[in-house]
Amino acid sequence: MSFALLIRRGVVVNTDPQRRCYHGAHFSSRTDWSEWERWLGGYPTRESAEHAASLFEREDQQFKVVEEAA
């Protein structure tokens, strides 16, 4: 049994009707998330996969640990 990391990435969308942006910051925005996709695999334990996910974690991407089919 091995484990894999799934990733989905977020894209910030400016939702302000007037499209205002001050020094790279939108007046109003939302994050649109992509679909989950397999990113890395072959981790022998869930703990090692979760540790890897914590190392790669950023605010614009999310990780999920799943069990790989044998």
N, CA, C and O atoms as CSV, one atom per row, in Angstrom:
chain,resi,resn,atom,element,x,y,z
A,1,MET,N,N,0.849,-1.180,0.000
A,1,MET,CA,C,0.000,0.000,0.000
A,1,MET,C,C,0.894,1.242,0.000
A,1,MET,O,O,1.851,1.327,0.769
A,2,SER,N,N,0.578,2.184,-0.852
A,2,SER,CA,C,1.308,3.452,-0.886
A,2,SER,C,C,0.301,4.595,-0.978
A,2,SER,O,O,-0.893,4.390,-1.198
A,3,PHE,N,N,0.822,5.793,-0.804
A,3,PHE,CA,C,-0.037,6.974,-0.762
A,3,PHE,C,C,0.445,8.003,-1.779
A,3,PHE,O,O,1.620,8.034,-2.145
A,4,ALA,N,N,-0.480,8.839,-2.223
A,4,ALA,CA,C,-0.181,9.867,-3.214
A,4,ALA,C,C,-0.737,11.210,-2.755
A,4,ALA,O,O,-1.642,11.281,-1.923
A,5,LEU,N,N,-0.170,12.269,-3.319
A,5,LEU,CA,C,-0.665,13.619,-3.063
A,5,LEU,C,C,-1.477,14.085,-4.262
A,5,LEU,O,O,-1.039,13.984,-5.408
A,6,LEU,N,N,-2.660,14.594,-3.977
A,6,LEU,CA,C,-3.459,15.274,-4.992
A,6,LEU,C,C,-3.317,16.766,-4.752
A,6,LEU,O,O,-3.204,17.209,-3.609
A,7,ILE,N,N,-3.325,17.533,-5.818
A,7,ILE,CA,C,-3.169,18.982,-5.712
A,7,ILE,C,C,-4.291,19.675,-6.481
A,7,ILE,O,O,-4.779,19.171,-7.493
A,8,ARG,N,N,-4.682,20.832,-5.978
A,8,ARG,CA,C,-5.524,21.738,-6.754
A,8,ARG,C,C,-5.016,23.148,-6.503
A,8,ARG,O,O,-4.639,23.509,-5.388
A,9,ARG,N,N,-5.018,23.921,-7.558
A,9,ARG,CA,C,-4.449,25.264,-7.504
A,9,ARG,C,C,-5.555,26.308,-7.550
A,9,ARG,O,O,-6.584,26.124,-8.200
A,10,GLY,N,N,-5.320,27.396,-6.851
A,10,GLY,CA,C,-6.284,28.491,-6.816
A,10,GLY,C,C,-5.835,29.655,-7.678
A,10,GLY,O,O,-4.646,29.960,-7.769
A,11,VAL,N,N,-6.805,30.297,-8.307
A,11,VAL,CA,C,-6.549,31.485,-9.124
A,11,VAL,C,C,-7.406,32.618,-8.558
A,11,VAL,O,O,-8.620,32.477,-8.410
A,12,VAL,N,N,-6.768,33.724,-8.249
A,12,VAL,CA,C,-7.491,34.883,-7.713
A,12,VAL,C,C,-8.152,35.621,-8.868
A,12,VAL,O,O,-7.505,35.966,-9.857
A,13,VAL,N,N,-9.457,35.857,-8.724
A,13,VAL,CA,C,-10.242,36.533,-9.761
A,13,VAL,C,C,-10.742,37.866,-9.204
A,13,VAL,O,O,-11.361,37.911,-8.141
A,14,ASN,N,N,-10.472,38.927,-9.919
A,14,ASN,CA,C,-10.929,40.263,-9.530
A,14,ASN,C,C,-12.438,40.349,-9.775
A,14,ASN,O,O,-12.884,40.255,-10.919
A,15,THR,N,N,-13.217,40.524,-8.719
A,15,THR,CA,C,-14.679,40.581,-8.846
A,15,THR,C,C,-15.231,41.997,-8.698
A,15,THR,O,O,-16.447,42.188,-8.681
A,16,ASP,N,N,-14.369,42.966,-8.593
A,16,ASP,CA,C,-14.812,44.352,-8.464
A,16,ASP,C,C,-15.391,44.817,-9.802
A,16,ASP,O,O,-14.717,44.699,-10.824
A,17,PRO,N,N,-16.623,45.345,-9.825
A,17,PRO,CA,C,-17.232,45.795,-11.085
A,17,PRO,C,C,-16.405,46.865,-11.804
A,17,PRO,O,O,-16.447,46.958,-13.031
A,18,GLN,N,N,-15.653,47.672,-11.047
A,18,GLN,CA,C,-14.839,48.722,-11.653
A,18,GLN,C,C,-13.401,48.248,-11.907
A,18,GLN,O,O,-12.570,49.020,-12.386
A,19,ARG,N,N,-13.109,46.984,-11.587
A,19,ARG,CA,C,-11.792,46.365,-11.806
A,19,ARG,C,C,-10.655,47.145,-11.130
A,19,ARG,O,O,-9.555,47.253,-11.673
A,20,ARG,N,N,-10.940,47.688,-9.933
A,20,ARG,CA,C,-9.909,48.438,-9.214
A,20,ARG,C,C,-8.834,47.494,-8.685
A,20,ARG,O,O,-9.128,46.388,-8.231
A,21,CYS,N,N,-7.602,47.943,-8.753
A,21,CYS,CA,C,-6.463,47.182,-8.260
A,21,CYS,C,C,-5.445,48.184,-7.733
A,21,CYS,O,O,-4.982,49.047,-8.480
A,22,TYR,N,N,-5.092,48.081,-6.460
A,22,TYR,CA,C,-4.170,49.005,-5.830
A,22,TYR,C,C,-2.897,48.268,-5.444
A,22,TYR,O,O,-2.914,47.449,-4.525
A,23,HIS,N,N,-1.805,48.541,-6.124
A,23,HIS,CA,C,-0.504,47.929,-5.851
A,23,HIS,C,C,-0.600,46.402,-5.829
A,23,HIS,O,O,-0.012,45.753,-4.964
A,24,GLY,N,N,-1.333,45.838,-6.771
A,24,GLY,CA,C,-1.457,44.392,-6.885
A,24,GLY,C,C,-2.541,43.771,-6.027
A,24,GLY,O,O,-2.738,42.557,-6.079
A,25,ALA,N,N,-3.249,44.566,-5.240
A,25,ALA,CA,C,-4.326,44.048,-4.383
A,25,ALA,C,C,-5.672,44.474,-4.957
A,25,ALA,O,O,-5.904,45.660,-5.189
A,26,HIS,N,N,-6.551,43.518,-5.184
A,26,HIS,CA,C,-7.884,43.814,-5.719
A,26,HIS,C,C,-8.785,44.353,-4.624
A,26,HIS,O,O,-8.686,43.947,-3.466
A,27,PHE,N,N,-9.666,45.271,-4.999
A,27,PHE,CA,C,-10.636,45.811,-4.049
A,27,PHE,C,C,-11.591,44.704,-3.597
A,27,PHE,O,O,-11.985,44.655,-2.432
A,28,SER,N,N,-11.960,43.820,-4.523
A,28,SER,CA,C,-12.852,42.702,-4.239
A,28,SER,C,C,-12.416,41.524,-5.105
A,28,SER,O,O,-12.227,41.680,-6.311
A,29,SER,N,N,-12.254,40.345,-4.498
A,29,SER,CA,C,-11.793,39.192,-5.281
A,29,SER,C,C,-12.299,37.883,-4.668
A,29,SER,O,O,-12.816,37.855,-3.551
A,30,ARG,N,N,-12.134,36.808,-5.430
A,30,ARG,CA,C,-12.473,35.466,-4.962
A,30,ARG,C,C,-11.425,34.501,-5.523
A,30,ARG,O,O,-10.706,34.832,-6.466
A,31,THR,N,N,-11.349,33.311,-4.934
A,31,THR,CA,C,-10.423,32.296,-5.417
A,31,THR,C,C,-11.202,31.194,-6.116
A,31,THR,O,O,-12.103,30.601,-5.524
A,32,ASP,N,N,-10.865,30.915,-7.368
A,32,ASP,CA,C,-11.440,29.801,-8.113
A,32,ASP,C,C,-10.447,28.650,-8.056
A,32,ASP,O,O,-9.270,28.825,-8.371
A,33,TRP,N,N,-10.924,27.459,-7.649
A,33,TRP,CA,C,-10.057,26.295,-7.477
A,33,TRP,C,C,-10.171,25.356,-8.666
A,33,TRP,O,O,-11.262,25.151,-9.199
A,34,SER,N,N,-9.049,24.786,-9.083
A,34,SER,CA,C,-9.034,23.805,-10.165
A,34,SER,C,C,-9.528,22.456,-9.635
A,34,SER,O,O,-9.785,22.305,-8.440
A,35,GLU,N,N,-9.656,21.490,-10.525
A,35,GLU,CA,C,-10.017,20.132,-10.130
A,35,GLU,C,C,-8.812,19.463,-9.460
A,35,GLU,O,O,-7.666,19.853,-9.688
A,36,TRP,N,N,-9.089,18.444,-8.627
A,36,TRP,CA,C,-8.005,17.688,-8.001
A,36,TRP,C,C,-7.287,16.865,-9.067
A,36,TRP,O,O,-7.933,16.249,-9.916
A,37,GLU,N,N,-5.943,16.852,-9.027
A,37,GLU,CA,C,-5.159,16.029,-9.945
A,37,GLU,C,C,-4.011,15.379,-9.172
A,37,GLU,O,O,-3.517,15.929,-8.188
A,38,ARG,N,N,-3.602,14.206,-9.632
A,38,ARG,CA,C,-2.500,13.512,-8.972
A,38,ARG,C,C,-1.219,14.286,-9.212
A,38,ARG,O,O,-0.926,14.688,-10.338
A,39,TRP,N,N,-0.450,14.497,-8.141
A,39,TRP,CA,C,0.754,15.292,-8.258
A,39,TRP,C,C,2.003,14.453,-7.995
A,39,TRP,O,O,2.879,14.361,-8.855
A,40,LEU,N,N,2.091,13.845,-6.823
A,40,LEU,CA,C,3.226,12.996,-6.460
A,40,LEU,C,C,2.703,11.717,-5.832
A,40,LEU,O,O,1.652,11.724,-5.191
A,41,GLY,N,N,3.417,10.632,-6.007
A,41,GLY,CA,C,2.981,9.366,-5.426
A,41,GLY,C,C,4.145,8.541,-4.936
A,41,GLY,O,O,5.302,8.950,-5.031
A,42,GLY,N,N,3.822,7.366,-4.408
A,42,GLY,CA,C,4.838,6.435,-3.956
A,42,GLY,C,C,5.276,6.617,-2.517
A,42,GLY,O,O,6.311,6.082,-2.119
A,43,TYR,N,N,4.511,7.361,-1.723
A,43,TYR,CA,C,4.861,7.512,-0.311
A,43,TYR,C,C,4.488,6.236,0.431
A,43,TYR,O,O,3.371,5.744,0.273
A,44,PRO,N,N,5.403,5.681,1.242
A,44,PRO,CA,C,5.127,4.405,1.903
A,44,PRO,C,C,4.115,4.497,3.039
A,44,PRO,O,O,3.422,3.521,3.328
A,45,THR,N,N,4.021,5.665,3.690
A,45,THR,CA,C,3.078,5.822,4.803
A,45,THR,C,C,2.270,7.099,4.616
A,45,THR,O,O,2.686,8.018,3.912
A,46,ARG,N,N,1.110,7.138,5.258
A,46,ARG,CA,C,0.269,8.339,5.228
A,46,ARG,C,C,1.004,9.510,5.889
A,46,ARG,O,O,0.899,10.650,5.436
A,47,GLU,N,N,1.745,9.223,6.959
A,47,GLU,CA,C,2.467,10.274,7.674
A,47,GLU,C,C,3.514,10.943,6.779
A,47,GLU,O,O,3.662,12.165,6.809
A,48,SER,N,N,4.236,10.154,5.989
A,48,SER,CA,C,5.246,10.749,5.103
A,48,SER,C,C,4.586,11.590,4.008
A,48,SER,O,O,5.123,12.628,3.623
A,49,ALA,N,N,3.438,11.157,3.508
A,49,ALA,CA,C,2.719,11.938,2.496
A,49,ALA,C,C,2.185,13.236,3.105
A,49,ALA,O,O,2.249,14.286,2.467
A,50,GLU,N,N,1.658,13.174,4.330
A,50,GLU,CA,C,1.159,14.382,4.985
A,50,GLU,C,C,2.295,15.341,5.299
A,50,GLU,O,O,2.117,16.557,5.226
A,51,HIS,N,N,3.463,14.806,5.647
A,51,HIS,CA,C,4.628,15.655,5.897
A,51,HIS,C,C,5.041,16.373,4.609
A,51,HIS,O,O,5.332,17.569,4.633
A,52,ALA,N,N,5.068,15.652,3.493
A,52,ALA,CA,C,5.404,16.272,2.206
A,52,ALA,C,C,4.388,17.356,1.850
A,52,ALA,O,O,4.765,18.424,1.368
A,53,ALA,N,N,3.111,17.089,2.084
A,53,ALA,CA,C,2.073,18.087,1.793
A,53,ALA,C,C,2.297,19.351,2.621
A,53,ALA,O,O,2.110,20.460,2.121
A,54,SER,N,N,2.696,19.191,3.882
A,54,SER,CA,C,2.933,20.372,4.724
A,54,SER,C,C,4.141,21.170,4.246
A,54,SER,O,O,4.181,22.389,4.413
A,55,LEU,N,N,5.132,20.491,3.648
A,55,LEU,CA,C,6.309,21.205,3.133
A,55,LEU,C,C,5.976,22.032,1.893
A,55,LEU,O,O,6.530,23.116,1.708
A,56,PHE,N,N,5.077,21.534,1.044
A,56,PHE,CA,C,4.737,22.201,-0.212
A,56,PHE,C,C,3.576,23.179,-0.082
A,56,PHE,O,O,3.264,23.888,-1.039
A,57,GLU,N,N,2.934,23.235,1.073
A,57,GLU,CA,C,1.707,24.008,1.238
A,57,GLU,C,C,1.939,25.511,1.033
A,57,GLU,O,O,2.883,26.099,1.561
A,58,ARG,N,N,1.034,26.105,0.242
A,58,ARG,CA,C,0.988,27.553,0.038
A,58,ARG,C,C,-0.476,27.962,0.060
A,58,ARG,O,O,-1.367,27.113,0.015
A,59,GLU,N,N,-0.721,29.264,0.131
A,59,GLU,CA,C,-2.115,29.713,0.216
A,59,GLU,C,C,-2.866,29.548,-1.100
A,59,GLU,O,O,-4.096,29.533,-1.102
A,60,ASP,N,N,-2.152,29.424,-2.219
A,60,ASP,CA,C,-2.828,29.296,-3.507
A,60,ASP,C,C,-2.840,27.859,-4.032
A,60,ASP,O,O,-3.123,27.636,-5.208
A,61,GLN,N,N,-2.535,26.884,-3.173
A,61,GLN,CA,C,-2.666,25.482,-3.563
A,61,GLN,C,C,-3.011,24.643,-2.346
A,61,GLN,O,O,-2.565,24.922,-1.233
A,62,GLN,N,N,-3.812,23.610,-2.573
A,62,GLN,CA,C,-4.250,22.709,-1.511
A,62,GLN,C,C,-3.852,21.291,-1.870
A,62,GLN,O,O,-3.790,20.927,-3.044
A,63,PHE,N,N,-3.580,20.486,-0.834
A,63,PHE,CA,C,-3.172,19.097,-1.037
A,63,PHE,C,C,-4.114,18.168,-0.297
A,63,PHE,O,O,-4.705,18.527,0.721
A,64,LYS,N,N,-4.239,16.955,-0.839
A,64,LYS,CA,C,-5.043,15.911,-0.215
A,64,LYS,C,C,-4.254,14.611,-0.363
A,64,LYS,O,O,-3.719,14.326,-1.434
A,65,VAL,N,N,-4.182,13.816,0.719
A,65,VAL,CA,C,-3.488,12.536,0.698
A,65,VAL,C,C,-4.518,11.446,0.424
A,65,VAL,O,O,-5.555,11.380,1.083
A,66,VAL,N,N,-4.222,10.589,-0.557
A,66,VAL,CA,C,-5.112,9.477,-0.891
A,66,VAL,C,C,-4.305,8.179,-0.988
A,66,VAL,O,O,-3.107,8.194,-1.271
A,67,GLU,N,N,-4.979,7.078,-0.750
A,67,GLU,CA,C,-4.354,5.771,-0.879
A,67,GLU,C,C,-4.353,5.358,-2.348
A,67,GLU,O,O,-5.377,5.437,-3.026
A,68,GLU,N,N,-3.196,4.921,-2.827
A,68,GLU,CA,C,-3.081,4.485,-4.224
A,68,GLU,C,C,-3.516,3.023,-4.342
A,68,GLU,O,O,-3.287,2.215,-3.442
A,69,ALA,N,N,-4.138,2.710,-5.455
A,69,ALA,CA,C,-4.540,1.323,-5.724
A,69,ALA,C,C,-3.282,0.495,-5.993
A,69,ALA,O,O,-2.344,0.952,-6.647
A,70,ALA,N,N,-3.286,-0.718,-5.478
A,70,ALA,CA,C,-2.110,-1.584,-5.617
A,70,ALA,C,C,-1.995,-2.155,-7.016
A,70,ALA,O,O,-1.062,-2.904,-7.303
